[in-house]
């Protein structure tokens, strides 16, 4: 059995792809909320252009916050 180890860059790229997918999902369900759409688009742009650990962490926290607000409704 071969074990594949990801480099930190590969790991960060994978996290960025997952985060962007979640943000795009939030974009599809926030059609009636311009302010949320604007924030989602900002996070998508930031993570796409600069997938740093800090930008990913911030975007994931934003996703978690929005998901929690949706669950509360």
Order of alpha helices (4+ residues) and beta strands (2+ residues): alpha-alpha-alpha
